[in-house]
Amino acid sequence: MAKIIGIYGKTCSLKSDVAREISRLTGYKVKQPGEAATTYAKVAQLDSALGLPEDKHRAIDSDTLNWANTAPDPVIIIESTLLDAVLQDVDGVFLVHLDSSDEIRKERWEWRKEHGGGRTRQIGVSIEQRDKDDLELRIRLYGAGADSRAPDLVLETTKRSAADCARAIWTAFEGGKTEATFAVAATADKPAMDKTAKKGIRPGPSSGVVKVYSANRNPFGGYITDDKSRREIFIHKSAIDEAGMDKLEKGQRVSFDVVEDGFGGFKAVNVKPTG
């Protein structure tokens, strides 16, 4: 059975970013069951996963537990707001509680709502309401208003980067070994994950056709079908403002640069019309 790094905490405590960074540094796989729940909630046009049927939550938990018990890798990473409750009876879990100030979490929330390209984890009317919904969901599903098990590590993320937190977690997981050991461990069992290759998208100059664009509704921008990868690349309205353009038209050809968006995906910048 794999050893598990389990990461939990409130919305916008940097959980997803830190989990992906550990995965990027080590090559070990990451699972984000909370993302599945919010995806279902968005499809159902709900403000949060609180409104989903209980059997949907139980199915997600069952899938998470099955992966935890059967994953062939020596180490796996799982992150979710209520993960401590989901994994409370699972052995071999190094449980990490990420904490952050409400002010910084709200700033992250607002920035991601504006720039996240429609990503599902920021659904809802406010971070305060999401916190209330998450607490109610914890009580409903697991019968506990507090953490279900004590964490092995509590990490304050208010003034720390995801990369810094990832290294701190891995060092603690390894028993306080040095960063030199970290680098060896990251490549001992498998090569580091190349997330750009996995998605079929690589940063750099490209061109494509505008699929849709609107500066007046969330996610305040649009999508360009990338000529190289044939994937849709998000473009925020700020990139159009910076280019001195008023808008983009559906079907318009443009050149642009692909860069990472800070959410594990990509976005278009330096956009110029080409036809």
VEXDO-875680 format. One record per residue (C-alpha): x, y, z. Coordinates in steps of 0.1 Angstrom, whole numbers, plus 5000, padded with zeros to 4 digits. Layout:
! VEXDO-875680
XYZ/...
***
This chain:
! VEXDO-875680
500050005000/501250354991/502350605017/499950905015/500551275018/497151405027/496551785025/493451955038/492352305049/489852575042/489152715007/492052904992/494552795019/496852694989/496052324990/495752264953/498852464944/500952294971/499751944961/500552004925/503952144934/504851834954/503751624924/505751834900/508851814922/508651434929/506751294899/504251124923/500551144913/498051374929/494251334934/491951614942/488451474951/487251824961/487651934924/485351644914/482651764939/482852124927/482652014891/479451824898/478152134917/478952364888/477152134863/474152134886/474352514888/474852504926/476752754947/478752484964/479052114968/476752134999/473652094976/474851774960/473051444971/474851254998/475350954976/477451164952/479751264981/479950904993/480850784958/483651044956/484950934990/484750564980/486750644948/489350824969/489650544995/489950284967/492850484951/494450524985/494350144991/495250024956/497650284941/500850104929/503150394935/505250414967/503850764975/500650934965/499351284972/495651364979/494151714987/490651814997/489052045022/487551755043/490251505036/491051445073/487651305078/487751095046/491050935055/490550915093/490750535093/493450485067/496950385078/500150535064/498850885060/501051185066/498351445072/499051815066/496752095076/497352415056/496152735073/496153095061/494753425072/491153505062/492353825045/494853645022/492353365015/489853625004/492453794982/493253454965/489553384961/488853714944/491853684922/491053334911/487353424905/488653704881/491553524864/490853154868/489353094834/486152944847/487852684869/485352524892/486852554926/485852924930/482152864925/479953034951/479053384962/481853444987/484553275006/482653335038/479753135025/481952855012/483452825047/479952795062/478852545035/482052335041/481452325078/477852215074/478851955049/481551815073/478851785101/476351625077/478751375062/481051295091/479251405122/482051635134/482452005134/486151985142/489051805125/488451425126/492151335133/495151535144/497451645116/501051545115/502051885103/500352225104/501652475079/500952845077/500752955040/499853325044/503253455034/504753135017/504853024981/503452684970/506952574961/508252664996/505452485013/505852184991/509552155000/508752195037/506051925036/508351675017/511251745041/508951675071/507451365053/510951235048/511751275085/513551615084/516051515058/517951785039/517051935006/519851734990/517951425000/514851574987/516351614952/517451244953/514051124965/512351324937/514051124910/514750784927/511650604917/510350794886/511151104866/509551434874/506251484858/506151714827/502751864831/503052064799/503751744778/500851564795/498351834785/499751854750/500452224755/503852394758/504652754768/505952974740/504853154708/501753024690/498753114670/495153014667/491453104662/489253284687/486453034698/484553264721/485153604739/483153814763/484554084786/481254134804/480753804821/482753554842/485453434834/485853784817/487653674786/487453384762/489253094746/491553054716/491852724698/495652674698/497052574663/499852364679/498052154705/494352194692/493452274729/491552574741/493752834757/492153084781/492653454775/491753714801/490354054792/493354214808/495554064780/493354244754/493554574773/497354544774/497354484737/495454804731/492554614716/488854664723/487754304719/488153974700/485753844675/484753474671/486753314643/489453584644/492953464639/495553584664/499153524675/500053494712/502353354738/501353064759/502353094796/501352904828/498353054846/499252974882/496452724885/498052424868/496952534833/497852784807/496753124793/497353344763/499253674766/500853924741/497853874717/498054024682/495554004654/496853824623/493853824600/
***
